[in-house]
Amino acid sequence: MLRSTLSAFAITLALAGAAHANSCSDAIKALQATYAAGSTDEIMSALAAVRQGGLCTESAEVQAMRQVSGVLAARAGRFMAQDKLAEAEALLELAPALHWAVQAVRADIAAKRGNREEAAALYNAALDTITDPALTPPNPALIPHAERLAQLAQENMMLAGTLDSTITRGGDPSGVLKSAVRGIAIESVGEDYADGGDVYEDDKKEVYDEVKKDDYDGGGYAEAPKDGYADAPKDDYKEEKKDDYAGGNDYVEPPKKAKDPYAGGKKDDYAVADEVAKKTKTVFLPIRFAFDSDKLDPKGVYEAQSVGAFLIANGIKHITLVGHTDEKGAAEYNLDLSFRRAAAVRDYLIQYGVKTYIQIDGKGEYQPPKLVDPYIYSNEERRAIARRVELVLQG
């Protein structure tokens, strides 16, 4: 009780200080004093003091708004963990700035409600935000969160049955596929980075060197949970039939190398983007087939068209399509079906006009997806994610 009283007293003093602050540094420190135990109203009041009176530069105000947004996202995440979704949403509505954690919690809420298409769009948007140094200051501590967002985006795209949240109809990538393209661009250019200036203004340092901005930039968002799947059984069929299908179309060299969607800026600006990109060259494709068949259904055709537009627009030279099935049925049959489904996607892409060199492989039921948290899905949802064709970008 005494500690609570002292904490409330400290916040009262901080708010009084914020209201009569003589410097931006004082106003920022008063704001941060509310983060741990202040009410939402107290936080917003202290933020208003930072933004009023012309004490702070525009850059410092933006940083303060980002911090507050991160704090609100952390609190909303705790409400969501208690299934208080309405309370979580009310807090997120108050977020004064674009913040990856706000988008991530919104995505978690959408997924909790079964709105998979909305969840996929929000996870992909959060991934774009966390990897963009103009929106989120680079911080290696954010890498696990970005990797989690990339995986959840793929899982929810599979359940939504569409790639619309990561590819435009013109083939431009965002979210997961943007990271995947970055991955092959890193390999092709090595250490060569496009010239560009620092995206951060020098005056940002005047306040945040003292107040430990990294403590709140992540908003206290929960650490990414460990993979819930055990290692998949060893694939006894690793080499079987692979050569039968390799190089299944006439290869024509694309005129340009893969575009780098993160070109420009200094290498250190893209520390988060680069680490995620290195692990995201394989993307789950929600291309669907008729039951127990290798024939694309109408929705599968639509998604395959999106993949084709992406490959053409981005000058992708070489890919592998890997078919997977769920565990239902005989293992030998599932292995053959996975090859046939990968071949069906390859054949459609060739028909669509893709000149990329395409190899195929099939794993049957032997490599189930490693989910962020398998326990948030029903058995049928886990199987739906397992029934996938993976796109492996290789240049």
Buried (B, 14 or more C-beta within 10 A) or exposed (E): EEEEEEBBEBBEEBBEBBBEBEEBBBBBBBBBBBBEEBEBEBBBBBBBBBBBEEBBBEBBBBBBBBBBBBBBBBBBBBBBEEEBBEBBBBBBEBBBBBBBBBBBBBBBBBBBEEBBBBBBBBBBBBBBBBBBBEBBBBBEEBBBBBBBBBBBBBBBBBBBBBBBBBBBEEBBBBBBBBBBBBBBBBBEBEEEBEEEEEBBEEEBEBBBEEBEBEEBBBBBBBEBEEBEBEEEEEBEBEEBBBEEBEEBBEEEEBEEBBBBBBBEBBEEBBBBBBBBBBBBBBBBBBBBBEEEEBEBBEBBBBBBBBBBBBBBBBBBBBBBBBBBBBEEEEBEEBBBBBBBBBBBBBBBBBEBEBBBBBBBBBBBBBBBBBBBBBEBBEEEBBBBBBBBBBBBBBB
